[in-house]
Amino acid sequence: MLLQDRVALVTGASRGIGAATARLLAAQGAAVGVNYANNREAGQSVVDQITEAGGRAVLVQADVTVPEQVQQMIDTVRSEFGEIDTAVLNAGMNFPVKPFVESQWADFERKLVGEVKSAFHLCQALVPSMIQNHKGSIVVISSTLSRHSDMGFIPHCTTKSGLDAFVRSLATELGPEGVRVNTIAPGLTDTDATSFIPEDVKTAMGNALPMRRIATPDDIAGAVLMMVSDYAGYVTGSYTPVAGGGLMI
Ligand SMILES: NC(=O)c1ccc[n+]([C@@H]2O[C@H](COP(=O)([O-])OP(=O)(O)OC[C@H]3O[C@@H](n4cnc5c(N)ncnc54)[C@H](OP(=O)(O)O)[C@@H]3O)[C@@H](O)[C@H]2O)c1
């Protein structure tokens, strides 16, 4: 058990990478707040899977772009399990993949402001107690597209680059306080968010990678576990691609 006595919050944990991460952190001993925005049934199913496996979890609804809902979510997890010492900022905003000249600012803004705003408010609510306890680990889910680019992905690339800078800056401020902040950057991962890509295209994209396949949500969850565990206790401000060799830095 790598996370015995830990209390974790995973945002966007009803599906995809967040769901796999919540299940894995719980399997390693953490009590987990499982956040969702709209899909209560999917969130409840993750909580049920965790509890049926002998773990501890609480379902918490919140739109992470709304500060009041973020605070309510954190209060619920705290009252259920105690102080949160592990946070995975995973929830990402959808955006239409299209050429820049056809892009609308409203779509760009929802992605950019939504993800940066949620990181700001989540960390503002979580960090003071981490500083007080001199203990905390925050992981932000970025993307390999923060370091390179793809057609139609400008809002995603721009947003995730901003989050990478947020992580480095926060890690610098919080290092002396015993709080670690790191980036996990998935490559193409098989989730609902990528279901618009035809299967044969995904297979071809996987075959172009050194590891000859795209990622599963469990691949990303494993890297998050590694990063939040005490074995990574001297790692902060880092950027770790989890991309089957698709990005080497
Ligand atoms: N999949 C990839 O290829 C890939 C690659 C690189 C990076 N990423 C990043 O990995 C993260 C997870 O992606 P995914 O592919 O696992 O997504 P996904 O399968 O589409 O799941 C999205 C999750 O985020 C939640 N969510 C969406 N908006 C939210 C909001 N405003 N407040 C709270 N929760 C919200 C959803 O909740 P509901 O179920 O309630 O809607 C759901 O749990 C994102 O940050 C994404 O940018 C993904």
The ligand as an SDF file (V2000), in Angstrom:
LIG
                    3D

 48 52  0  0  0  0  0  0  0  0999 V2000
   -7.5820   11.2800  -23.7260 N   0  0  0  0  0  0  0  0  0  0  0  0
   -6.4460   11.7820  -24.2090 C   0  0  0  0  0  0  0  0  0  0  0  0
   -5.9430   11.3860  -25.2820 O   0  0  0  0  0  0  0  0  0  0  0  0
   -5.7140   12.8480  -23.4360 C   0  0  0  0  0  0  0  0  0  0  0  0
   -4.4360   13.2100  -23.8690 C   0  0  0  0  0  0  0  0  0  0  0  0
   -3.7450   14.2070  -23.1890 C   0  0  0  0  0  0  0  0  0  0  0  0
   -4.3080   14.8060  -22.0910 C   0  0  0  0  0  0  0  0  0  0  0  0
   -5.5570   14.4420  -21.6870 N   0  0  0  0  0  0  0  0  0  0  0  0
   -6.1120   15.1250  -20.5200 C   0  0  0  0  0  0  0  0  0  0  0  0
   -6.4850   14.1560  -19.5530 O   0  0  0  0  0  0  0  0  0  0  0  0
   -7.5720   14.6590  -18.7860 C   0  0  0  0  0  0  0  0  0  0  0  0
   -8.6970   13.6320  -18.7510 C   0  0  0  0  0  0  0  0  0  0  0  0
   -9.0870   13.3620  -20.0760 O   0  0  0  0  0  0  0  0  0  0  0  0
   -9.9800   12.0770  -20.4560 P   0  0  0  0  0  0  0  0  0  0  0  0
   -9.6080   11.7350  -21.8520 O   0  0  0  0  0  0  0  0  0  0  0  0
   -9.8830   11.0530  -19.3990 O   0  0  0  0  0  0  0  0  0  0  0  0
  -11.4570   12.7470  -20.4630 O   0  0  0  0  0  0  0  0  0  0  0  0
  -12.8930   12.0390  -20.5090 P   0  0  0  0  0  0  0  0  0  0  0  0
  -12.7990   10.5680  -20.6120 O   0  0  0  0  0  0  0  0  0  0  0  0
  -13.6600   12.8100  -21.5380 O   0  0  0  0  0  0  0  0  0  0  0  0
  -13.4960   12.3900  -19.0550 O   0  0  0  0  0  0  0  0  0  0  0  0
  -13.7040   13.7210  -18.6960 C   0  0  0  0  0  0  0  0  0  0  0  0
  -13.9210   13.7680  -17.1970 C   0  0  0  0  0  0  0  0  0  0  0  0
  -13.8590   15.1400  -16.7810 O   0  0  0  0  0  0  0  0  0  0  0  0
  -15.0730   15.4770  -16.1240 C   0  0  0  0  0  0  0  0  0  0  0  0
  -15.3540   16.8960  -16.3520 N   0  0  0  0  0  0  0  0  0  0  0  0
  -15.5140   17.5620  -17.5200 C   0  0  0  0  0  0  0  0  0  0  0  0
  -15.7490   18.8710  -17.2910 N   0  0  0  0  0  0  0  0  0  0  0  0
  -15.7420   19.0290  -15.9400 C   0  0  0  0  0  0  0  0  0  0  0  0
  -15.9480   20.1300  -15.0720 C   0  0  0  0  0  0  0  0  0  0  0  0
  -16.1860   21.3700  -15.5670 N   0  0  0  0  0  0  0  0  0  0  0  0
  -15.8800   19.9280  -13.7380 N   0  0  0  0  0  0  0  0  0  0  0  0
  -15.6320   18.6920  -13.2300 C   0  0  0  0  0  0  0  0  0  0  0  0
  -15.4230   17.6040  -14.0050 N   0  0  0  0  0  0  0  0  0  0  0  0
  -15.4940   17.7760  -15.3390 C   0  0  0  0  0  0  0  0  0  0  0  0
  -16.1130   14.5390  -16.7020 C   0  0  0  0  0  0  0  0  0  0  0  0
  -17.2330   14.4350  -15.8090 O   0  0  0  0  0  0  0  0  0  0  0  0
  -18.6890   13.9170  -16.3220 P   0  0  0  0  0  0  0  0  0  0  0  0
  -18.5760   12.4240  -16.5070 O   0  0  0  0  0  0  0  0  0  0  0  0
  -19.6120   14.2920  -15.2140 O   0  0  0  0  0  0  0  0  0  0  0  0
  -18.9640   14.6220  -17.6100 O   0  0  0  0  0  0  0  0  0  0  0  0
  -15.2860   13.2530  -16.7960 C   0  0  0  0  0  0  0  0  0  0  0  0
  -15.1580   12.6340  -15.5350 O   0  0  0  0  0  0  0  0  0  0  0  0
   -7.9590   16.0030  -19.4040 C   0  0  0  0  0  0  0  0  0  0  0  0
   -7.3400   17.0470  -18.6890 O   0  0  0  0  0  0  0  0  0  0  0  0
   -7.3610   15.9080  -20.7980 C   0  0  0  0  0  0  0  0  0  0  0  0
   -7.0720   17.1620  -21.3650 O   0  0  0  0  0  0  0  0  0  0  0  0
   -6.2730   13.4720  -22.3160 C   0  0  0  0  0  0  0  0  0  0  0  0
  1  2  1  0
  2  3  2  0
  2  4  1  0
  4  5  1  0
  4 48  2  0
  5  6  2  0
  6  7  1  0
  7  8  2  0
  8  9  1  0
  8 48  1  0
  9 10  1  0
  9 46  1  0
 10 11  1  0
 11 12  1  0
 11 44  1  0
 12 13  1  0
 13 14  1  0
 14 15  2  0
 14 16  1  0
 14 17  1  0
 17 18  1  0
 18 19  2  0
 18 20  1  0
 18 21  1  0
 21 22  1  0
 22 23  1  0
 23 24  1  0
 23 42  1  0
 24 25  1  0
 25 26  1  0
 25 36  1  0
 26 27  1  0
 26 35  1  0
 27 28  2  0
 28 29  1  0
 29 30  1  0
 29 35  2  0
 30 31  1  0
 30 32  2  0
 32 33  1  0
 33 34  2  0
 34 35  1  0
 36 37  1  0
 36 42  1  0
 37 38  1  0
 38 39  2  0
 38 40  1  0
 38 41  1  0
 42 43  1  0
 44 45  1  0
 44 46  1  0
 46 47  1  0
M  CHG  2   8   1  16  -1
M  END
$$$$
